[in-house]
Amino acid sequence: MDIQIPSLEYLSQAAQAVVPFLKNYRVIAFYGLMGVGKTTFINALCKELGVTDNMNSPTFSIINQYDVKGGTPIYHFDFYRINRIEEAFDFGYEDYFYSGNYCFIEWPEKIESILPPDTLKIYLSEQEDGSRLITFEQK
């Protein structure tokens, strides 16, 4: 299934359309070029899932934890700045990935070999007209 996002005004609608696909997954990997809107889309998803915290990119912290009203936390990772996969081991990625909580991952290419087999892969791409296209790879 593909979801088209014509402009930022449709971001919330796109996030609402994606939420049902998350039911059977806890680790979600977001693929796309720099500037395609991965962080922006993850923020929209978090809002739809009830996050009440201020959200920002975990580029420098590598991981952010967001509280969900009446629920368990959501973890947001940005692996852009890691240079070796061992860095993911150093902060205990297993505790997060296998916690049963949502883990949204940017730049999963950097840690592909340690992603759980049931990871939902979401691809974001920019179209010629500036819109964004979301596609899924489900296992």
N, C-alpha and C positions, 0 to 999 in steps of 0.2 A: 504494500500500500504506500502511496505517496501523498504527502500533504504539502500544498502550495501555500506560501506566506507572501501575498502580494506586497505588503508593506507592514510597518510596525503596528499599525492600527489593528491588524489581524493576528498579532502575536498571541494574545490571550485565547482566541478561538483555536489557533493551532495547538496550543498547550492543552486545552480542554480535549481536543481530538486525540492527543497522544496519551493522556492519562490512563484510559482503559487498557492500553497495551502494556502498561507497567505492572499490572496486577500480578502477573506470573514471573516477574523478574525483580531482582534487588540490585543487581549491578548493571548499570547502563553506561555504555561507552559511546561518546560523542566524537565523531570524526568530521573533519572539515578543515579547510585552509584557515590561516590566520585572518581574522577580521570577518569571517563568514557569519558570526553571531552565536557561537556555541554558548558563551557565558550568558548572553542576553536571553537565549532560549531556555537555558537551565533555570535562570531566575524566574521566567514566566511559569515554568513547570512547578517550581517550588511554591510560588504563590497559589497555584491551583491545588497543590497538595496541603496547603494550610500553614506554610512557613510564616512566622510573624516577625522574624529577625530582619535586620538590614542585611542584604546580600551583596557580596562583591566578589571579584575574581580572586581565587586563592593562588594567583601566580607566584607570589613571594612566600606565602605560608605553606604552599602545596596542598593543604587541606583546610577546609572550613566546615564547621558544624553548625547547622541551622536547626533551631527548635521548631517543632510543629505543634500547633495548638491541640492539646489533648492527644498527642501521639509521640512516636519515637523520633529521634533526630534523623536528619538527612545529612549525609556527608558529601561534600563537593570537592573533588580533586582536580588539580591542574598539574600534570606531569611535564609540562613544557621545559622547565628548568632543570630536570634531573639529567645527569650525565651517564649514570650507570644504574642498571636495574637493582643493584644491591641497595641503593638508596631507599627503594620502596620497602625492602626487607627491614632496613634500619628503623623505620617508623612503625613497623608492625602492620603492614597492609592487610594481613590475614584477619586481624581483629576487626577491621572495618568491613572487608569484602564478605566475610562469613558471619556478620553480626545479625543478619536478617533485616537490617535497615537499608533504605535506599542509598546507593553510592553512585553518584553522577561523576563520570570521569571525562575530563578533557585531555587531549593528547594521549589516548590509550596506546598509540603506536609505540610509545616509549616502554611500555610494560606488557606488550601483547602476550608474551609467553606465560605470564602469571594471572591473566584474566580467567575467572572461573568459566568452565565450559558452557554454562547457561547464561552468559552475558548477552544482553540485548544490545545490538549494535545499531546506532542511529547515525545516519550520514546527512550532513547539512551541506548544501552547495548553493552558490550564487548563480542565478540564471542571467542570460544576456540583458534582460530588462531590469535587472537589479533586485528582482524578487528572490526568495529563498525556496529551496525545495528540500523537503525532509523525506528520506527513504529509510526503511527498516530492514534489518537482517535478523530474523528470529530463528531460534533453534527449536 
